[in-house]
Amino acid sequence: MMLLMAVIFGVLLKIVSLYFFSVSTFLWKKPAQIPRKAPRTRFAVVTAARNEEAVIGGFVESIKKQDYPDELFDVYVVPNQCSDGTEERAREAGARIISCSGAVSCKGDVLHEAFRQLLEQNYDAVCVFDADNAADSHFLSRMNDAFLAGARVAKGRQEAKNPEDSWVAACYGLYFDFFRYFFNRPRAACGLSAKLVGTGFAVHREVIERMGGWNTETIAEDAEFSAQCAALGERIWWVEEAVTYDEQPTSFRVSLIQRKRWCSGVMQVAKKQMRMLIRSWRENNRALVLDFIMFLTAPFAQAFSLVPLALTILAAVGGDGTAVDALTLLPLYLALSYGAVTALAWGMQKAKGVPVSPGMWKGIFTFGIFMAAWIPLQMYSLCRETKKWEEIRHVGGSLPHRAV
């Protein structure tokens, strides 16, 4: 009976995996090229900053160096709960300051105030970054192309800023590559939304006005905003040539803390927005809504993915010979899986067309550990919700020397 339950549970989980695999096969279909356009979109570039004195100047400078007319963009920093010189350093670098009044419990509260003030001005779109970022010099130009081609929400490509600093940072770089090749690029090819993470994206004012401002409440404001976009039928365009470099944790412990917050946040969004998404399925782009429902389902599927194994172990302990035979194959399965993930990491790095550096080799061989850690993190988040945002200190540093 235990083994039968394990098989049934495993089949249900495989359905979720099969869906994502099916979409990923569109990797081989080339997305439509976004044509180049003359600069016309007026951007407000904004970042929330909490104790980011070490990196905020570098971020502002990267925006100031855009190959985009100065009169068509402004950069804003929103200091909140700072105990260092973040605001002073941002002013020195040339940023405008938005004061964040009232109680702030998450990044969504900061963006709510920032968008409220920015909508009172004559901007066409708002770009959102994290304070530790550096934007490629073509970022605004490529976003301008997308908006003039019809985009209303657009997500740029994300790269690790410091992949050589540790194996953990290198794994983050590979993780971003994973979403680039197997999530965002295939979805761009088949007309679905890109995964909008909390940095390097842009929103047209029409969308924000339609939503009544930026209104998110969970600690995963990016996923919550994506759910709102899906419910409205707004596709998130993938703009691969608009690149953001994002500083990554170098400590595995800090990585677990950060990713635990991500896991818990997406689960919060699922609990809060799933009913709204199901209701909107009949009214808007059904493919967009279904795809995001599957995205919100994935963390729960990961959290329960160990249940079939646990049931099989119980069946084996109870004397089920088939379960015992299955468990004897487990080491071989784990070895093959780890080898496949390592090969995938190597392939993604080679696909960039640049030599694999010594630092990236560490990430390639440990990428399986990095990815496997998602499962216990999802299980933990299912049992214990993370409600408080924990500050992650950034130190800055130079950009990696590799092709964009």
C-alpha positions in Angstrom: 0.0 0.0 0.0 2.8 2.4 0.9 4.6 1.7 -2.4 1.3 2.3 -4.3 0.9 5.6 -2.6 4.5 6.5 -3.4 3.9 5.7 -7.1 0.6 7.8 -7.2 2.3 10.7 -5.5 5.3 10.5 -7.7 3.1 10.6 -10.9 1.3 13.7 -9.7 4.6 15.5 -9.1 5.9 14.4 -12.5 3.0 16.1 -14.1 4.3 19.4 -12.8 7.8 18.6 -14.0 6.5 17.5 -17.4 4.8 20.8 -17.9 8.0 22.8 -17.3 10.0 20.4 -19.4 7.5 20.8 -22.3 7.7 24.6 -22.2 11.5 24.4 -22.0 11.6 22.6 -25.4 10.8 25.9 -27.0 14.5 26.8 -26.2 15.3 25.7 -29.8 12.7 28.1 -31.3 14.4 31.5 -31.8 12.4 34.4 -30.2 11.3 37.2 -32.4 14.0 40.0 -32.5 13.0 43.3 -30.9 13.8 46.0 -33.5 16.1 48.9 -32.6 14.3 52.2 -32.2 15.4 55.8 -31.6 15.3 56.9 -27.9 11.9 58.1 -27.0 10.8 56.5 -23.7 11.3 58.6 -20.6 12.5 56.5 -17.8 12.6 56.8 -14.0 15.2 54.4 -12.6 14.6 53.6 -9.0 16.2 51.4 -6.3 15.3 50.8 -2.6 18.4 51.0 -0.4 18.9 49.9 3.2 22.4 50.4 4.5 24.0 50.2 1.0 26.7 52.9 1.4 29.3 50.5 0.0 27.6 49.9 -3.3 25.0 52.6 -4.0 27.5 54.9 -5.7 28.6 52.2 -8.1 25.0 51.5 -9.1 24.2 55.2 -9.7 27.3 55.6 -11.8 26.4 52.6 -13.9 23.0 54.3 -14.7 24.7 57.6 -15.4 26.9 55.9 -18.0 24.0 54.6 -20.1 24.2 55.2 -23.9 20.8 56.9 -23.6 20.0 60.6 -23.8 20.5 62.2 -20.3 17.3 64.2 -20.7 15.2 61.0 -21.0 16.0 59.4 -17.7 16.6 60.2 -14.0 17.9 57.9 -11.3 16.2 57.8 -7.9 17.3 56.2 -4.6 14.8 55.5 -1.8 16.8 55.1 1.5 14.8 53.3 4.2 15.8 52.5 7.7 19.4 53.3 7.0 22.0 53.7 9.8 24.9 54.5 7.4 25.7 57.1 4.7 23.6 55.6 1.9 21.6 58.8 1.2 24.7 61.0 1.3 26.7 58.7 -1.0 23.7 58.5 -3.4 23.5 62.3 -3.6 27.2 62.6 -4.3 26.9 60.1 -7.2 24.1 62.2 -8.7 20.9 60.4 -7.7 17.7 62.1 -6.7 16.3 61.0 -3.3 12.7 59.9 -2.5 11.9 60.0 1.1 10.0 57.0 2.3 7.5 58.1 4.9 5.5 55.8 7.1 6.1 52.2 8.3 8.2 50.0 6.1 8.0 46.2 6.6 9.2 45.1 3.1 10.5 46.2 -0.2 6.9 46.4 -1.5 6.2 49.2 0.9 9.1 51.2 -0.4 8.1 50.7 -4.1 4.5 51.7 -3.2 5.7 55.1 -2.0 8.3 55.5 -4.9 5.7 54.7 -7.6 3.2 57.0 -6.0 5.6 59.9 -6.3 6.9 59.0 -9.7 3.5 58.7 -11.2 2.9 62.3 -10.4 5.7 63.2 -12.9 6.0 62.8 -16.6 7.7 59.5 -16.9 6.7 56.8 -19.4 8.1 53.9 -17.5 9.9 53.0 -14.3 12.9 50.7 -14.1 13.5 48.8 -10.8 16.9 47.7 -9.6 18.6 46.5 -6.4 21.2 48.8 -4.8 24.1 46.4 -5.3 23.4 46.2 -9.1 25.3 47.5 -12.1 23.5 48.0 -15.3 25.0 47.3 -18.7 25.4 50.6 -20.7 22.8 49.5 -23.2 20.1 48.6 -20.6 17.8 51.6 -21.2 18.3 51.5 -24.9 17.1 47.9 -25.1 14.2 48.6 -22.8 13.2 51.6 -25.0 13.2 49.2 -28.0 10.9 46.8 -26.1 8.4 49.5 -25.0 8.3 51.0 -28.5 7.7 47.5 -29.9 4.6 47.0 -27.6 5.9 45.8 -24.3 4.3 47.1 -21.1 6.3 45.1 -18.6 9.8 43.9 -19.5 12.5 41.8 -17.7 16.2 42.0 -18.6 18.8 39.3 -18.3 20.4 38.9 -14.9 24.1 37.9 -14.4 26.2 37.3 -11.3 28.4 40.3 -10.6 31.0 38.3 -8.6 31.0 34.7 -9.9 34.7 34.3 -9.1 34.4 35.2 -5.4 33.3 31.7 -4.2 31.6 28.5 -5.4 28.3 29.8 -4.0 28.5 33.0 -6.1 29.5 30.9 -9.2 26.4 28.7 -8.6 24.2 31.8 -8.6 25.6 32.7 -12.0 24.8 29.3 -13.3 21.3 29.5 -11.7 20.6 32.7 -13.6 21.9 30.9 -16.8 19.4 28.1 -16.1 16.5 30.5 -16.1 17.9 32.3 -19.1 18.1 29.1 -21.3 15.3 26.9 -19.9 12.7 29.4 -18.6 12.8 32.9 -20.1 14.1 32.3 -23.6 11.6 29.4 -24.3 8.7 31.5 -22.9 9.7 34.4 -25.1 9.6 32.1 -28.1 6.1 30.8 -27.4 4.5 34.1 -26.1 4.5 33.5 -22.4 5.8 35.7 -19.6 9.5 35.8 -18.4 10.3 35.2 -14.8 10.3 38.6 -13.2 12.7 38.7 -10.3 13.1 41.8 -8.1 15.7 43.6 -10.1 16.4 44.7 -13.7 12.8 45.1 -14.9 10.7 47.9 -16.3 7.0 48.8 -16.1 5.1 51.2 -18.2 3.0 53.8 -16.4 -0.2 52.5 -18.1 0.2 49.2 -16.2 0.8 50.8 -12.8 -2.1 53.2 -13.3 -4.3 50.3 -14.3 -3.3 48.5 -11.0 -3.8 51.7 -9.0 -0.1 52.0 -8.1 2.3 49.4 -6.8 0.4 47.4 -4.2 2.2 44.3 -2.9 2.2 42.9 0.6 4.3 39.8 0.7 8.1 39.5 1.0 8.2 38.3 -2.6 7.0 41.5 -4.2 8.3 40.5 -7.6 6.3 37.3 -7.7 3.2 39.1 -6.3 3.5 41.7 -9.0 3.9 39.0 -11.6 0.7 37.4 -10.4 -1.1 40.7 -10.8 0.2 41.1 -14.3 -0.9 37.6 -15.2 -4.4 38.3 -13.8 -4.6 41.4 -16.0 -3.3 39.5 -19.1 -0.1 41.6 -19.2 2.8 39.6 -20.7 6.2 40.1 -19.2 8.6 40.5 -22.2 12.0 39.0 -22.1 14.7 41.5 -23.2 17.9 39.4 -23.2 20.2 42.2 -24.2 19.2 44.4 -21.3 21.7 43.1 -18.8 21.9 43.6 -15.0 24.9 42.5 -12.9 23.8 41.5 -9.4 26.1 40.9 -6.5 25.6 37.4 -5.0 26.2 36.0 -1.5 29.6 34.2 -1.1 28.5 32.2 1.9 26.4 29.1 1.7 24.7 29.9 5.0 23.7 33.4 3.7 22.5 31.8 0.5 20.2 29.5 2.4 18.8 32.4 4.4 18.2 34.4 1.2 16.6 31.5 -0.7 14.5 30.5 2.2 13.0 33.9 2.0 12.4 33.5 -1.7 10.7 30.1 -1.1 8.5 31.4 1.6 7.6 34.5 -0.3 6.4 32.6 -3.4 4.3 30.3 -1.2 2.8 33.5 0.4 1.9 34.7 -3.1 0.3 31.4 -4.0 -1.9 31.5 -0.9 -2.8 35.1 -1.5 -3.3 35.2 -5.3 -4.2 31.7 -6.5 -7.9 32.2 -6.1 -7.7 35.5 -8.1 -5.7 33.8 -10.8 -8.2 31.0 -11.2 -11.1 33.5 -11.4 -9.2 35.5 -14.1 -8.5 32.5 -16.2 -11.8 32.8 -18.1 -11.4 36.6 -18.7 -7.8 37.1 -19.9 -4.9 35.3 -21.6 -5.5 31.8 -20.4 -1.9 30.6 -21.3 -0.3 33.4 -19.2 -2.6 32.6 -16.2 -2.0 28.9 -16.5 1.7 29.3 -16.8 1.9 31.4 -13.7 -0.4 29.1 -11.7 2.1 26.3 -12.5 5.0 28.6 -11.4 3.3 29.1 -8.0 2.6 25.3 -7.8 6.2 24.4 -8.3 7.5 25.2 -4.8 4.9 23.0 -3.2 5.7 20.2 -5.7 9.4 20.5 -4.7 8.5 20.5 -1.0 6.5 17.3 -1.4 9.0 15.6 -3.8 10.6 13.7 -0.9 7.3 12.1 0.1 7.5 9.3 -2.5 11.0 8.5 -1.2 9.8 8.5 2.4 6.9 6.2 1.5 9.2 3.8 -0.4 11.5 3.7 2.7 8.5 2.9 4.9 7.4 0.2 2.5 10.9 -1.3 2.5 11.0 -1.3 6.3 7.7 -3.1 6.2 9.2 -5.9 4.1 8.0 -4.9 0.6 10.6 -6.5 -1.7 9.9 -4.2 -4.6 10.5 -1.2 -2.4 13.8 -2.7 -1.3 14.9 -3.3 -4.9 14.0 0.3 -5.7 16.1 1.7 -2.8 19.1 -0.3 -3.9 19.0 1.7 -7.2 18.9 5.0 -5.3 22.7 5.5 -5.1 23.0 5.0 -8.9 20.1 7.4 -9.5 21.7 10.0 -7.3 25.1 9.6 -9.1 23.5 9.9 -12.5 21.4 12.9 -11.5 24.4 14.7 -10.0 26.4 14.0 -13.2 23.6 15.3 -15.4 23.4 18.5 -13.4 27.1 19.0 -13.6 27.1 18.4 -17.3 24.2 20.9 -17.6 26.2 23.5 -15.7 29.2 23.0 -17.9 27.0 23.3 -21.0 25.4 26.5 -19.9 28.8 28.1 -19.2 30.2 27.0 -22.6 27.1 28.3 -24.3 28.2 31.8 -23.5 31.1 31.4 -25.8 33.8 32.4 -23.3 36.5 30.2 -21.6 35.5 28.5 -18.4 37.4 30.2 -15.7 38.9 28.4 -12.6 36.4 30.1 -10.4 33.5 28.9 -12.5 34.8 25.3 -12.4 34.1 25.3 -8.7 30.5 26.3 -9.4 30.1 23.7 -12.1 31.1 20.8 -9.8 29.0 22.1 -6.9 25.9 23.2 -8.8 24.1 19.9 -8.0 24.5 20.7 -4.2 23.2 24.2 -4.8 20.2 23.0 -6.7 19.4 20.1 -4.3 19.3 22.6 -1.4 16.0 24.0 -2.8 14.1 20.9 -1.7 14.7 21.1 2.0 14.3 24.9 1.8 10.9 24.4 0.2 9.9 21.8 2.8 11.0 24.2 5.7 9.1 27.1 4.1 6.0 24.9 3.9 6.1 24.3 7.6 7.4 27.6 8.8 6.7 30.9 7.1 9.4 33.5 6.8 7.8 37.0 7.5 10.8 39.1 8.2 13.3 40.4 5.7 16.9 39.9 6.8 19.5 42.3 5.6 22.3 41.0 3.4 25.4 43.1 3.4 27.0 44.0 0.0 30.6 45.0 -0.6 30.7 46.1 -4.2 33.5 45.1 -6.5 34.3 45.2 -10.2 32.3 43.6 -13.0 33.3 40.2 -14.3 35.5 40.3 -17.4 33.3 38.4 -19.8 31.2 39.0 -22.9 27.7 40.4 -22.5 
